[in-house]
Amino acid sequence: MSMDRKVPEIRFKGFSEEWVGSNLGGLIDIRSAARVHKEQWTEAGIPFFRTSDVVSIYKGQENTKAYISKEVYHGLSEKIGKVTKNDLLITGGGSIGIPYLVPNDNPLYFKDADLLWLKNNEKFNGYFLYTFFFSEPFKKHIKSISHTGTIAHYTIEQAKATPINTCCDEEQTQIGNYFQKLDVLINQHQQKHDKLSNIKKSMLEKMFPKKDESIPEVRFKGFSEDWMCVRLGEICEFMKGQSLSWKDIDDAGKEPCILYGHLYTTYGMSINKILYLTNNDNASIPRSRHGDVLIPGSDTTPTGIARAACLELDNVLLGGDINILRPVKNINGKFLSYCINANKKELIKLIKGTSVKHLVNSDLAGISLKTPAKTEEQIMIGKYFQKLDLQINQHQQQITKLNNIKQACLNKMFV
């Protein structure tokens, strides 16, 4: 943005006029609701929004719904009016300044003091105004007025005094449409990501035998034999990674290596990143063999340790705090990693420590698992879950990419 003119750093072609500065209260009606007592809440009827509902929608989470009767709704709406399409509800307590754009004219009421009501009346493009509440100018303003107590508040008077720079209706529409398309794409990838994650979770429960059973609930055609019960110590050799120095890590290095902090992607069980070492004089540092299974040796949470990944690369140096399980006796490493993940409760039982949790190879060796006798079945199971992980990670990468684009545009397309 120019230091002298109110214009955004990035804007659509055809617009060059300076944006106009004002306060929200001078452009739009900002209200609250009439009081609804908790004994008036019902289990069905007209949706009754609270801060928790808006925050849950923003985070894409479920929330226990509240309702009021049609009679109460109509009585209150006659006094203060109705919430309609393109109005905004803004959180006024706790997590302040989070918007909810009303998508239609269906009956809706909300809790006074919890939420502020911006009665749009088509004065703004709804999505432009909604997106403003995520923009850098608004975030800076809300930070400047937030109270230092345990619970922050955003009041009607503060909302009315909130500075906002606006552009013509046509430019608002283009900006609103652009961010709406971004949000739709993000939500589509998130829904696909969540669906695949749920499928994976379900199949981890169904494609491995339950505690007192010898065959899984779901398996590939052509296999009917009972699974065998084995201990990890019977089917794996165990090693421990050794410390590697960050000062020797360089993209120009020739020795591929994995450090503990780069074991996993955020959502999958894949190896996250291969680094390169410029200098290695320590011949005792273990090198990977295709099919090795890697498990963290420590973390701050049990779930941070209780996860396994198969490394499908040879001759990679393995850094410190990594437990290395090398499968033997016709055990497929990819299958074994998912078998361990399906039995993570057994790993959690072995974790020790308070602030920092630890898991050692000697304890891992005693874990009992069930495996198919035929390597072919193991390979098919491993490939099935690997394909799921690949799809999950692809959607997560797109979500991250689109969110980065959105954040950059939020910083540069508002004044």
C-alpha positions in Angstrom: 0.0 0.0 0.0 1.2 3.5 -0.8 2.2 5.6 2.3 0.2 8.5 0.9 -2.8 7.0 -0.8 -5.3 4.4 0.6 -4.9 1.8 -2.1 -4.2 -2.0 -1.6 -0.9 -3.5 -2.8 -2.8 -6.0 -5.0 -6.1 -5.2 -6.8 -8.1 -6.3 -9.8 -7.7 -4.6 -13.2 -9.9 -1.6 -13.9 -9.8 -0.2 -10.4 -7.5 2.7 -9.4 -9.6 4.9 -7.1 -8.4 5.5 -3.6 -10.3 3.6 -0.9 -12.5 5.6 1.5 -11.8 5.5 5.2 -14.7 5.4 7.8 -15.8 3.5 10.8 -18.1 0.5 10.7 -20.8 2.2 12.8 -21.0 5.0 10.2 -21.7 2.5 7.4 -23.7 -0.3 8.9 -26.2 -0.9 11.7 -24.6 -2.8 14.5 -26.9 -4.3 17.1 -27.3 -7.1 19.7 -30.2 -9.4 20.5 -33.0 -9.2 23.0 -32.3 -11.4 26.1 -33.2 -15.1 25.9 -33.1 -16.9 29.2 -31.5 -20.4 29.3 -34.8 -22.0 30.5 -36.2 -20.8 27.1 -33.8 -23.0 25.2 -35.3 -26.0 23.6 -34.0 -29.2 21.9 -35.5 -28.3 18.6 -37.0 -25.3 16.8 -35.2 -22.2 15.6 -31.4 -22.3 15.7 -30.0 -20.3 18.6 -26.4 -19.2 18.0 -23.8 -18.6 20.7 -20.0 -17.8 20.5 -19.3 -21.5 20.6 -21.4 -22.1 17.5 -19.6 -19.4 15.4 -16.2 -20.6 16.5 -17.1 -24.2 15.7 -18.3 -23.3 12.2 -15.0 -21.3 11.7 -12.9 -24.3 12.8 -15.0 -26.8 10.9 -16.0 -28.6 14.1 -19.2 -30.0 15.5 -21.0 -28.2 18.4 -24.0 -29.1 20.5 -26.8 -27.1 19.1 -29.2 -24.9 21.0 -32.7 -23.9 19.9 -35.6 -21.7 20.8 -39.3 -22.1 20.1 -41.0 -20.5 17.1 -43.2 -18.5 19.5 -40.2 -17.0 21.3 -38.5 -16.3 18.0 -41.4 -14.5 16.4 -42.0 -12.5 19.6 -38.4 -11.3 19.7 -38.0 -10.7 16.0 -41.0 -8.4 16.1 -39.1 -6.3 18.6 -35.7 -6.1 17.0 -36.0 -7.5 13.4 -34.8 -10.6 11.7 -31.4 -11.9 10.9 -31.2 -12.2 7.1 -28.9 -13.3 4.3 -25.5 -11.5 4.2 -25.9 -10.2 7.7 -22.9 -11.0 9.9 -22.7 -12.3 13.5 -19.4 -11.4 15.2 -18.0 -13.0 18.4 -17.9 -10.5 21.2 -16.4 -12.5 24.0 -13.6 -15.1 24.4 -12.3 -15.6 20.9 -13.3 -12.2 19.7 -13.8 -10.9 16.2 -14.7 -14.2 14.5 -17.4 -13.6 11.8 -20.2 -15.8 10.6 -21.8 -14.8 7.3 -25.5 -15.7 7.3 -26.0 -17.8 4.2 -29.8 -17.5 3.7 -33.1 -16.1 5.1 -33.9 -19.1 7.2 -35.0 -18.2 10.8 -32.1 -17.7 13.1 -31.6 -16.0 16.5 -28.5 -15.5 18.7 -27.4 -14.9 22.3 -27.1 -11.3 23.4 -23.6 -10.2 24.6 -22.0 -13.3 23.0 -22.5 -12.1 19.4 -22.8 -8.8 17.7 -25.2 -8.4 14.8 -24.1 -6.4 11.7 -27.3 -5.7 9.8 -26.0 -5.5 6.3 -29.1 -4.4 4.3 -27.0 -4.9 1.1 -24.7 -2.0 2.1 -21.7 -4.3 1.6 -20.9 -7.3 -0.5 -21.4 -9.9 2.2 -18.3 -11.9 1.5 -16.2 -8.7 1.2 -17.3 -7.7 4.7 -16.9 -11.2 6.1 -13.3 -11.4 4.7 -12.5 -8.0 6.2 -12.7 -9.6 9.6 -9.7 -11.9 8.7 -7.7 -9.1 7.1 -4.5 -7.6 8.5 -6.0 -4.2 9.2 -8.7 -5.7 11.3 -6.3 -8.0 13.1 -4.1 -5.1 14.0 -7.0 -3.1 15.2 -8.5 -5.8 17.4 -5.1 -6.5 18.9 -4.8 -2.8 19.8 -8.1 -2.7 21.7 -8.1 -6.2 23.4 -8.2 -6.2 27.1 -5.4 -7.8 29.1 -7.8 -9.8 31.3 -8.5 -13.5 31.1 -11.4 -12.9 28.7 -11.3 -10.4 25.9 -14.4 -8.5 24.8 -15.5 -6.8 21.6 -18.4 -4.5 22.4 -21.0 -2.9 20.2 -19.3 0.5 20.7 -15.9 -0.9 19.8 -17.4 -2.5 16.7 -18.9 0.8 15.7 -15.6 2.5 16.2 -13.7 -0.1 14.1 -11.9 1.6 11.2 -12.6 0.2 7.7 -11.5 1.4 4.3 -13.9 0.5 1.5 -14.0 0.5 -2.2 -16.8 0.7 -4.8 -19.5 -2.0 -5.0 -18.0 -3.6 -8.2 -14.5 -3.9 -6.6 -16.0 -5.3 -3.4 -17.9 -7.9 -5.4 -14.7 -9.0 -7.2 -12.8 -9.2 -3.9 -15.6 -11.1 -2.2 -16.0 -13.6 -5.1 -12.2 -14.2 -5.1 -12.0 -15.1 -1.5 -15.3 -17.1 -1.6 -13.8 -19.2 -4.4 -10.6 -19.7 -2.4 -12.7 -20.8 0.7 -14.8 -23.2 -1.4 -11.6 -24.9 -2.8 -10.1 -25.1 0.7 -13.3 -26.6 2.1 -13.5 -29.1 -0.8 -10.0 -30.4 -0.1 -10.7 -30.4 3.6 -13.8 -32.5 3.2 -12.0 -35.0 1.0 -9.0 -35.0 3.4 -11.3 -35.7 6.3 -13.3 -38.4 4.5 -10.1 -40.3 3.5 -8.8 -39.9 7.1 -12.0 -41.4 8.4 -11.8 -44.2 5.9 -8.2 -44.9 7.0 -9.1 -44.9 10.7 -12.0 -47.3 10.0 -9.9 -49.7 7.9 -7.1 -49.8 10.4 -9.7 -51.2 12.8 -11.2 -53.6 10.2 -8.2 -54.9 8.3 -6.3 -56.1 11.3 -7.7 -58.8 13.7 -9.2 -57.7 17.0 -7.6 -58.7 20.2 -9.2 -62.2 20.6 -9.6 -63.0 16.9 -7.3 -64.5 14.3 -8.7 -63.1 11.1 -9.6 -59.5 10.2 -13.1 -58.3 9.5 -12.1 -57.1 6.1 -9.5 -58.6 3.8 -8.6 -59.0 0.2 -10.0 -61.9 -1.9 -8.0 -65.0 -2.1 -6.8 -65.1 1.5 -8.5 -67.1 4.2 -5.7 -68.4 6.5 -5.6 -67.4 10.2 -3.1 -64.7 11.1 -0.1 -65.6 13.2 0.7 -64.1 16.6 4.3 -62.9 16.8 6.4 -60.6 19.0 8.3 -57.7 17.3 11.5 -59.1 18.8 10.9 -62.3 16.7 10.5 -60.6 13.4 12.7 -57.5 13.7 16.3 -56.5 14.4 16.5 -53.3 16.4 18.9 -50.3 16.1 19.0 -46.8 17.4 19.8 -43.7 15.4 22.7 -41.5 16.3 23.0 -37.8 16.7 23.7 -35.7 13.6 24.8 -32.1 13.7 22.6 -29.4 12.2 25.7 -27.5 11.2 26.6 -30.2 8.7 23.1 -30.1 7.1 23.2 -28.5 3.6 21.2 -28.9 0.4 24.6 -29.3 -1.4 25.5 -32.3 0.8 26.0 -35.7 -0.6 24.9 -38.0 2.3 21.1 -38.4 2.6 19.9 -38.4 6.2 16.8 -38.2 8.3 16.6 -36.2 11.6 14.0 -37.0 14.2 12.1 -33.8 13.7 11.5 -34.7 10.0 10.2 -38.1 10.5 6.6 -37.5 9.6 4.2 -35.3 7.7 1.6 -33.5 9.7 -1.2 -35.8 8.9 0.2 -38.9 7.3 2.6 -41.6 8.4 5.1 -41.0 5.5 8.7 -39.9 5.9 8.5 -36.2 5.7 11.8 -34.9 4.4 15.2 -36.3 3.4 18.0 -33.9 4.3 21.7 -33.9 3.2 24.8 -34.1 5.2 28.0 -32.4 4.0 30.4 -34.1 6.4 30.2 -37.5 8.1 33.2 -39.0 9.8 31.2 -41.3 12.0 31.0 -44.8 10.5 28.9 -46.1 13.3 25.8 -44.0 12.3 23.3 -46.6 11.1 22.2 -46.5 7.5 18.7 -47.5 6.3 17.7 -50.6 4.4 14.7 -50.5 2.2 11.7 -51.5 4.4 13.1 -50.3 7.7 10.3 -49.1 10.1 11.1 -46.0 12.1 9.4 -45.0 15.4 10.2 -41.9 17.5 12.2 -42.5 20.6 10.7 -39.5 22.5 8.1 -36.8 22.2 6.1 -34.5 24.5 2.9 -36.5 24.0 2.2 -40.3 23.8 0.5 -39.9 20.4 3.6 -38.2 19.1 5.6 -41.4 19.8 3.0 -44.1 19.0 3.4 -44.0 15.3 5.5 -45.9 12.8 6.6 -45.2 9.2 8.3 -47.4 6.6 11.3 -45.9 4.9 11.6 -47.3 1.3 15.1 -46.0 0.7 18.5 -47.6 1.1 21.7 -46.1 2.6 20.1 -43.1 4.4 21.8 -42.0 7.6 19.4 -42.2 10.6 19.7 -39.5 13.2 19.4 -39.6 17.0 16.2 -40.4 18.9 14.9 -42.7 16.2 14.1 -46.4 17.0 14.9 -48.5 13.9 13.1 -51.8 13.4 14.5 -53.9 10.5 12.0 -56.6 9.5 13.2 -60.2 9.0 11.5 -63.6 8.4 9.3 -62.7 5.4 7.8 -59.6 7.0 7.0 -56.7 4.7 8.1 -53.4 6.3 5.3 -51.3 4.8 2.7 -53.7 6.2 4.5 -53.8 9.6 4.4 -50.0 9.9 0.6 -50.0 9.5 0.2 -53.0 11.7 2.0 -51.2 14.5 -0.2 -48.1 13.9 -3.3 -50.2 14.1 -2.0 -51.4 17.5 -0.8 -48.0 18.9 -2.6 -48.6 22.2 0.0 -51.3 22.9 2.8 -48.8 22.2 1.2 -46.2 24.5 1.3 -48.7 27.4 5.1 -48.9 27.1 5.8 -45.1 27.1 7.6 -43.7 30.1 8.4 -40.2 31.3 6.5 -37.1 32.5 7.2 -33.9 30.6 9.1 -35.8 27.9 7.9 -39.2 26.9 10.2 -42.1 26.0 9.9 -45.4 24.1 12.9 -47.8 23.9 13.6 -50.7 21.6 13.9 -53.2 24.4 10.2 -52.6 25.3 9.1 -52.5 21.7 10.6 -56.0 21.2 8.0 -57.5 23.6 4.9 -56.2 21.7 2.7 -59.0 20.3 1.1 -58.5 16.8 -0.8 -60.6 14.4 0.4 -60.9 10.8 -0.7 -62.9 7.7 1.4 -65.9 6.9 1.6 -65.0 3.2 3.8 -62.0 2.3 1.5 -61.3 -0.7 -1.3 -60.4 1.7 1.0 -58.2 3.7 2.1 -56.4 0.6 -1.5 -55.7 -0.6 -2.4 -54.3 2.8 0.6 -52.1 3.0 0.0 -50.7 -0.6 -3.7 -50.1 0.3 -2.8 -47.9 3.3 0.1 -46.2 1.5 -2.3 -45.2 -1.3 -4.7 -43.7 1.3 -1.8 -41.8 2.9 -0.7 -40.4 -0.4 -4.2 -39.1 -1.2 -4.6 -37.7 2.3 -1.2 -35.9 2.1 -2.0 -34.5 -1.4 -5.2 -32.9 -0.1 -3.3 -31.5 2.9 -0.6 -30.0 0.6 -3.4 -28.3 -1.4 -5.0 -27.0 1.8 -1.7 -25.6 3.0 -0.9 -24.0 -0.4 -4.4 -22.4 -0.7 -4.3 -21.1 2.9 -0.9 -19.6 2.2 -2.3 -17.9 -0.9 -5.3 -16.7 1.0 -3.2 -15.3 3.8 -0.9 -13.4 1.4 -3.9 -11.9 -0.3 -5.5 -11.0 3.0 -2.4 -9.0 3.7 -2.3 -7.3 0.3 -5.8 -6.8 -0.9 -7.2 -4.8 2.0 -6.1 -1.3 3.2 
